[in-house]
Amino acid sequence: MLVFFNSIIRMIYFISYQLGEVEVSNLTIIICAIFSSFTFIAVGISSYKLYKSLVNSDNSDT
Protein backbone atom coordinates (compact mmCIF):
# COMPACT_ATOMS: atom_id res chain seq x y z
CA MET A 1 0.00 0.00 0.00
CA LEU A 2 2.84 2.41 0.86
CA VAL A 3 4.56 1.62 -2.44
CA PHE A 4 1.35 2.55 -4.27
CA PHE A 5 1.13 5.97 -2.59
CA ASN A 6 4.83 6.56 -3.21
CA SER A 7 4.38 5.92 -6.94
CA ILE A 8 1.30 8.19 -7.03
CA ILE A 9 3.24 11.03 -5.39
CA ARG A 10 6.06 10.61 -7.93
CA MET A 11 3.54 10.76 -10.79
CA ILE A 12 2.18 14.11 -9.58
CA TYR A 13 5.43 15.78 -10.69
CA PHE A 14 4.95 14.54 -14.24
CA ILE A 15 1.34 15.59 -14.76
CA SER A 16 1.02 17.80 -17.80
CA TYR A 17 -1.66 20.33 -18.66
CA GLN A 18 -3.03 20.97 -22.11
CA LEU A 19 -2.90 24.69 -22.93
CA GLY A 20 -4.39 24.90 -26.40
CA GLU A 21 -2.12 22.85 -28.64
CA VAL A 22 0.82 22.99 -26.22
CA GLU A 23 1.30 20.45 -23.45
CA VAL A 24 3.02 21.95 -20.39
CA SER A 25 4.36 19.93 -17.48
CA ASN A 26 3.47 20.66 -13.87
CA LEU A 27 7.10 21.44 -13.02
CA THR A 28 7.28 24.10 -15.75
CA ILE A 29 4.19 25.84 -14.38
CA ILE A 30 5.63 25.80 -10.85
CA ILE A 31 8.96 27.27 -12.02
CA CYS A 32 7.17 30.03 -13.97
CA ALA A 33 5.03 30.83 -10.92
CA ILE A 34 8.12 31.09 -8.68
CA PHE A 35 9.91 33.43 -11.09
CA SER A 36 6.76 35.53 -11.58
CA SER A 37 6.19 35.92 -7.85
CA PHE A 38 9.86 36.79 -7.29
CA THR A 39 9.65 39.51 -9.97
CA PHE A 40 6.37 40.82 -8.53
CA ILE A 41 7.86 41.07 -5.04
CA ALA A 42 11.04 42.76 -6.35
CA VAL A 43 9.03 45.39 -8.24
CA GLY A 44 6.86 45.96 -5.17
CA ILE A 45 9.86 46.51 -2.91
CA SER A 46 11.49 48.83 -5.45
CA SER A 47 8.29 50.85 -5.86
CA TYR A 48 7.87 51.11 -2.09
CA LYS A 49 11.44 52.38 -1.66
CA LEU A 50 10.94 54.91 -4.46
CA TYR A 51 7.70 56.17 -2.91
CA LYS A 52 9.32 56.30 0.54
CA SER A 53 12.24 58.38 -0.78
CA LEU A 54 9.77 60.73 -2.50
CA VAL A 55 7.79 61.24 0.71
CA ASN A 56 10.97 61.77 2.75
CA SER A 57 12.21 64.31 0.19
CA ASP A 58 8.97 66.31 0.45
CA ASN A 59 9.12 66.40 4.26
CA SER A 60 12.70 67.72 4.35
CA ASP A 61 11.91 70.69 2.08
CA THR A 62 9.28 72.19 4.40
N, C-alpha and C positions, 0 to 999 in steps of 0.2 A: 504494500500500500504506500509506503514512504517513497519507494522508487518511482511509483506512478506520479505522485505529487512533485517529485524532483524533476521528472521529465516534462511535466506540464509547466513548471516555473521556467525551465530553460526554453521552452517553446514560445513563451510570452515575448522574449527578446527578438524573436524572428517573425513576429506577426507583421504583415505588411498591409497598408491601406491603399485603396484604389482612389486616386485623385484624377478623375478624368481618364485619360489614356495612360497616365504614368502611375506606376506602382512604387510606393515609398515605404521603406521599412520603418518600424517603430523606433529604432535607434536613431535614424536620421531625423525624425520629428523631434525627439528629445534633445538632440544636439542643437538643432535650430532654435528650439525654445530656450535653451540655456544661453546661447549667444544673444538672442533677442532680448531676454530679460537683463543680461549683463549690460548691453548697450543702452537699454531704457533707464537702468539705474544710473549709469555713468552720465547720461545726458541730464537726468534729474538733479544729480549732485552738482554738476557744472552750472546748470541754470540757477540753482539755489545760491551757489557761491557768487555768481554774477549779480543776482538780485540783492544779496546781502551787501556786497561791496557798493552797489548803487545807493542803497538806503544809508549806509554808513557815510558815504561821500556827501549826501544831502544834509545829514545832521551836523557834520563838521563845518559846513559853510555858514550856518546860522549863528 
